[in-house]
Amino acid sequence: MNTYAIIALVCAAVVLLLVAVGVVIALRKRGKHSPHAEQERVDGQSAQPSRQGADEGGHGAQPRAPAGQASRPDQTGPSPSQSVEEPESSSSRMTRLRAKLAKSPNPFGKALFTILSKDHLSESDWEDVEDTLLRADVGAEASEQLVDELRSDARVNGEKDPAAVRAMLREKLLAMVDNGQDRSLLASRPGAAKPSVIVMVGVNGTGKTTTAGKLARLFVADGKSVVMGAADTFRAAAADQLETWGSKVGVPVVRSEREGADPASVAFEAAQQAKDSQADLLIVDTAGRLQNKANLMDELGKIRRVVEKNLPVEEVLLVLDATTGQNGMVQAKVFAQAIGVTGIVLTKLDGSAKGGIVVSVQRELGVPVKLVGLGEGPDDLSAFDPESFVDGILGAE
Ligand SMILES: Nc1nc2c(ncn2[C@@H]2O[C@H](COP(=O)(O)OP(=O)(O)OP(=O)(O)O)[C@@H](O)[C@H]2O)c(=O)[nH]1
């Protein structure tokens, strides 16, 4: 093979190589636009909005308006990303909680009805009536009085129509529960101070903080402006708990960052702030305390005194846990002496079969039950309504 032939062969090989490289590059370029690759790109883009969707769902971790309720624009405390809830309206709450109260486990009315509907009441039946009342925490004195009244009522022995016996029992129970006292909160009465102050007191764990939060919602639902004071500086989480309640409905909470700070100074600050901001209400939460700890009880007196440097303390609500029964009575008396109690909040009535405490606490303290807690839901706090309560304990007709 001569030199020219070799050069020609090399040239041909180079040309072939260049053509092959060109084809490979062209194929690769086309490959990038293949339907499969296009699908991947589209999927990649569609994944973006779906992640955004997940983020929107993720707002569930932040405060949300309860189902069926609208969010309000942020007005006071919360950051712009937080929605402010609109608490349930008073009328809707009353209807819902009346139905709930009617279903609450208070079997003593039904037990009494069963005994009193018998044809002949023996001595042991009357003892059963009294036992039933005592077990329901009606208290010894009130139980005895009710039994005496029932025994001397001719209708009990003469009347065997169940509807008539029920009506008679309803009348007697209502007379025991409804002593004619005004149960409205002082803050809701005409001529109330502004800001009107409510101090929450009680032993540990009765539901003071929860009730303070629910109460704030109740006033917000009625269009009032509220400030809360976290004077429970003893339990580390109490101020955070109150702040969570407040932030959901745009209620500012005055607190100390220091655990164990002087509760009276927090209460003083809160009163100052409520006054400066011309709020309608100041709700002060205090630490749970045992009624036999004299220094803690003195502290309550001090809280009251310092608040009164700025504002009159119109209402002191003693929060009692309905499930603790007659123990609550001892507490109630000591608190009434230490700070002066204007009303009772009976919490956890949803979980108690001992509604009779309503009767004993009112009798022995001369203070009305103003509110009842009927659950852990944010709007499960209701004004106490004697008729619904008695209908609840007697059960449906
Ligand atoms: N079922 C039911 N639970 C309630 C009610 N009120 C409060 N609770 C619950 O009772 C528990 C104690 O409530 P808190 O508000 O922390 O009690 P507290 O009195 O502030 O507690 P201390 O500050 O430790 O004295 C919580 O689990 C509440 O959810 C109610 O009406 N019904």
The ligand as an SDF file (V2000), in Angstrom:
LIG
                    3D

 32 34  0  0  0  0  0  0  0  0999 V2000
  -63.6820   17.5200   82.3670 N   0  0  0  0  0  0  0  0  0  0  0  0
  -63.3520   18.7640   82.7490 C   0  0  0  0  0  0  0  0  0  0  0  0
  -62.0650   19.0810   82.9520 N   0  0  0  0  0  0  0  0  0  0  0  0
  -61.7510   20.3460   83.3380 C   0  0  0  0  0  0  0  0  0  0  0  0
  -62.7530   21.3360   83.5260 C   0  0  0  0  0  0  0  0  0  0  0  0
  -62.1210   22.4770   83.9300 N   0  0  0  0  0  0  0  0  0  0  0  0
  -60.8000   22.2100   83.9810 C   0  0  0  0  0  0  0  0  0  0  0  0
  -60.5600   20.9310   83.6380 N   0  0  0  0  0  0  0  0  0  0  0  0
  -59.2740   20.2220   83.5780 C   0  0  0  0  0  0  0  0  0  0  0  0
  -58.6850   20.2080   84.8740 O   0  0  0  0  0  0  0  0  0  0  0  0
  -57.2690   20.1680   84.7560 C   0  0  0  0  0  0  0  0  0  0  0  0
  -56.6390   21.2120   85.6690 C   0  0  0  0  0  0  0  0  0  0  0  0
  -56.9690   22.4780   85.1650 O   0  0  0  0  0  0  0  0  0  0  0  0
  -56.0760   23.7790   85.4350 P   0  0  0  0  0  0  0  0  0  0  0  0
  -56.7980   24.9250   84.8350 O   0  0  0  0  0  0  0  0  0  0  0  0
  -54.6660   23.5790   85.0390 O   0  0  0  0  0  0  0  0  0  0  0  0
  -56.1560   23.8380   87.0180 O   0  0  0  0  0  0  0  0  0  0  0  0
  -55.5510   24.9470   87.9990 P   0  0  0  0  0  0  0  0  0  0  0  0
  -56.5410   25.0920   89.0900 O   0  0  0  0  0  0  0  0  0  0  0  0
  -55.1860   26.1880   87.2810 O   0  0  0  0  0  0  0  0  0  0  0  0
  -54.2600   24.2000   88.5060 O   0  0  0  0  0  0  0  0  0  0  0  0
  -53.1170   24.7730   89.5180 P   0  0  0  0  0  0  0  0  0  0  0  0
  -52.6180   26.0410   88.9420 O   0  0  0  0  0  0  0  0  0  0  0  0
  -52.0920   23.6890   89.5520 O   0  0  0  0  0  0  0  0  0  0  0  0
  -53.7580   24.9460   90.8390 O   0  0  0  0  0  0  0  0  0  0  0  0
  -56.9640   20.3640   83.2860 C   0  0  0  0  0  0  0  0  0  0  0  0
  -56.7030   19.1120   82.7130 O   0  0  0  0  0  0  0  0  0  0  0  0
  -58.2540   20.9370   82.7190 C   0  0  0  0  0  0  0  0  0  0  0  0
  -58.4340   20.6400   81.3520 O   0  0  0  0  0  0  0  0  0  0  0  0
  -64.1380   20.9460   83.2970 C   0  0  0  0  0  0  0  0  0  0  0  0
  -65.0860   21.7180   83.4630 O   0  0  0  0  0  0  0  0  0  0  0  0
  -64.3710   19.6520   82.9080 N   0  0  0  0  0  0  0  0  0  0  0  0
  1  2  1  0
  2  3  2  0
  2 32  1  0
  3  4  1  0
  4  5  2  0
  4  8  1  0
  5  6  1  0
  5 30  1  0
  6  7  2  0
  7  8  1  0
  8  9  1  0
  9 10  1  0
  9 28  1  0
 10 11  1  0
 11 12  1  0
 11 26  1  0
 12 13  1  0
 13 14  1  0
 14 15  2  0
 14 16  1  0
 14 17  1  0
 17 18  1  0
 18 19  2  0
 18 20  1  0
 18 21  1  0
 21 22  1  0
 22 23  2  0
 22 24  1  0
 22 25  1  0
 26 27  1  0
 26 28  1  0
 28 29  1  0
 30 31  2  0
 30 32  1  0
M  END
$$$$
